[in-house]
Every structure is written in C-alpha cells, then in structure tokens.
C-alpha cells in the first residue's frame, strides 16, 4: 500500500496539523441610525447585564446588544449629530461601563458623565466633568466611577451614593492616561502612557503604585487576565505584549499584528486576545499560553479604520466599522489555549 506524505503527517501529528480552523467572514450588525457612520471608541461587555455596551457616538444612542440573539436595544438622550460621520470620535457617547445596578456613560459633546437605568432604559442623572472624557470604568472595590481625561493628564473619580454621582477628586497620570482596566483581585487599576509605559494604580489610595516599560513605541489598548495576573497591551505600531503583574510588569509575551492598533479585548474562558489593526483592516486572534506566551492563531479581514473590539462570553468578537456604522461580528473558531 502506498503511504502518502499527508497520511504520514496525520499519523505523526494528528489531523489538526493539516486542518487548522478558518475564521468565517464577519457578519455585519448595523446599529440604529448608523448609516451615516459612527465615531466608535470604547466597547465593553457587561457580565451582569449580559449585554455588549456599544456607545454609538454621533447617533446619540448607547446600544445594548444581546450576545445570544444579536438583538439591539438603543438608549437615547445623548448628544447627537445628524451630519455625516467625518472621522474621529469626539461626539456624543463613546465609553460606558456597568456597576451598582446602573450604566455609566460619557457624553463628550457635553463634557458629562451620565447615569443610565438599564431597567427603564433612560438617562436618570448626570454630572459635569473637569475635562474631556475618554474611558469610563466602574471600580467595584471602591464603589466608584473613574473617568480618564487625557487633556488634563488625570483620572477623575466619583462615589456613587443614593443614585447620585459625588465627585471625590482627581489624580495625575503623567504621560497619560490612555486606556483603563480594573483589577479587583489585587486592588489595582492599570493604564498606559501614550508612549512606552504601563502604570499600576492603587485603587484605595488613588495613587500610582508602579510604572513598567511595556515594549511598545506607542501604547494604546489594554486588557487583563485577572486570574493569571497578565496585563495585555496593544501597540499602535502593530503588536501585542503580555506583562506579568506579579513579576513587576515583566514582558513575557509578544506577537505581531496588523498596524494601527487601538482598542483590544480578551476572552478569559478561551484565553484568546483580539487585536484589530485600523490601518491594516485586520483582526488578529492570539492564543495566550502558559506564562503569557502569545501565538497568533489566525487573522481575518475587517473594515477600514476598525480600531476597537469587544469579546462576549459566547465566542464572539465585535469589531467596530466606523464608516459602515456597524459592528462586525467574528465567530472565534479556535479551541481554548488556557
């Protein structure tokens, strides 16, 4: 019997060696009133609400998406601009997070932080901010809401008391802040400078606790494997880095991606990192192995300027399509790498 080379490979390595899964073409999820384009920035997944939070900038809406059905529930009342999208993300709501039974969302046009009741789907309160808002995050250990304000190089923070936001102060982040993620396990938050460093912040003290070189020329996106203590950094020049929090931010993994990286996302159950390149119009799916080793599993074409992404808990990644006013839904075909 003649044994082919393919048969030998199957015997030696198993069928997976020659049958790597392919990523299916993304499906387009058009957002309400998005036909003229949307200036996307931050996207989040809320495990408590089990919804993707998609602040839709110019439309004046915060869109909530059910991961199982892809049904979209828009919340109106944010600043809107009827004109055609002209690039950038300076209008309306561009960042949101949930906590304490509510959703907190920015309004860049008004320089405000809004409180949304997800039961009534309405804005129920607001407060003025000291500077232009970028990222909004609920900080569970302190029951606070933090807002990054890059123009002032600071993070402003608010207590949430009896349904109202009470300003408690602000603290400086020299060289930043860019991006923000919360580590409730360690009582830390993490952000970046705009260049080559990541910053650890003591949540209780509202003070910088450490600063690490992260391997980027231009730091952008951030994500966290809280259980394993790995901080992920997206570099604008086209790569992802993994830092070991327990080892003073030691660089333990790196992977090349498409260029123009901004927002990144992580699925902790799969151990997969999602890195879109706005310049290359690609989404890279990266497996995070033992010790933080990063391996590119595959990539798929997305839209031009696709610079943000979020992962749900059903194996989907949602990539922003600014000119199309939509999210591109990518189904992850790869097995868990944890």
Steps between C-alpha positions, in 0.01 A plus 500: 500500500630844405525738799465866406680786668165630631427165661839505671429847639166384637665197666776711652313811605127435473252653260518842671846550352352527150147619580540831679161669546427798282330817622170554322429834336358740764128571500388862500286625788365842399432737790196729516547825304853392413470532123693829497785346700586483871803631685564190711758488778449277806289183505423290810332172597293500820480153661235619748269637230620239250514766234760654273513876568554690176514880540400620155646851495334717236161319522434620857438143612658240725418164341461184710547174309384155609787258414263207450245663270695805371193708587585870542338718767587871453504749787448856374564838658871553434634778281428428133631634172286453191788579266697230324784340694821686422753286683617494862289439808442834667120510503240356735554192710817300436560299820278317750519246783253339739499465878286552807191413297553786254692592185739796497577659164694798370360782291795673334294776344364607839814408701273298728471162666148357469319246720278252315240274661508174298151411625332809358762545224520871576757754618413575864783731605817677392796694630742743341859387447820698550634405158420319177414136582664199341449174695226438759543212745308371801748424780335227705739492802438870567143525364624790290488613138830607343529713186827550314560856378809498275484873430562564870726194545283378784233256616196654667306281744150500645322315778158363411274580795120469513473502125720805453860560398703691757837634388780391731802632314754432225856372480774556245631247250808664342533406133145358488248370575425276202257209557387368838430158649410399857661216698266443795701196618811709571336835573672651199410678179721517192543761230771605253699800401472590133852370441672199653376447856213341692396639838364310801273705730410422862119522502463577871768771500417644155871507436754358257658185643731390217603584145633240256651508152254309285690446174290740291606809313143630532280333765129484422259219592492315832349178634550268795501133596419568864530137612841441344632849572577590139464851363465533122610804304412595143773693319402741223797391288348153462562257785364370829694458825435299816632620837520292819349709779652287776851543355507878494351525152752266338444463125411133452335489158492682167325450166491697176161619375361737242600866534291777651410319824275680747233323711563130576288237678545170685287189554623341826313171452669440164830668584475697174602860437337699218706771333358704211727706276330813374766562234523140381122436526559165670407329826765272651396226743782417741523202731638574846695197618682404816689784660349755262651370176316653203435310175301633204233240422368678194370825357202618298428803285278765660414860409727796443571687827372207709678619812287354781370160609320327786455130584184348646473168687360301207810494279434817302713808444332824390720724287402860429434616144491881525416585139238225483340601832503137606672230701660206321433179692783245483445142620816362661565150354800411715508277809594644838872552555496533878 
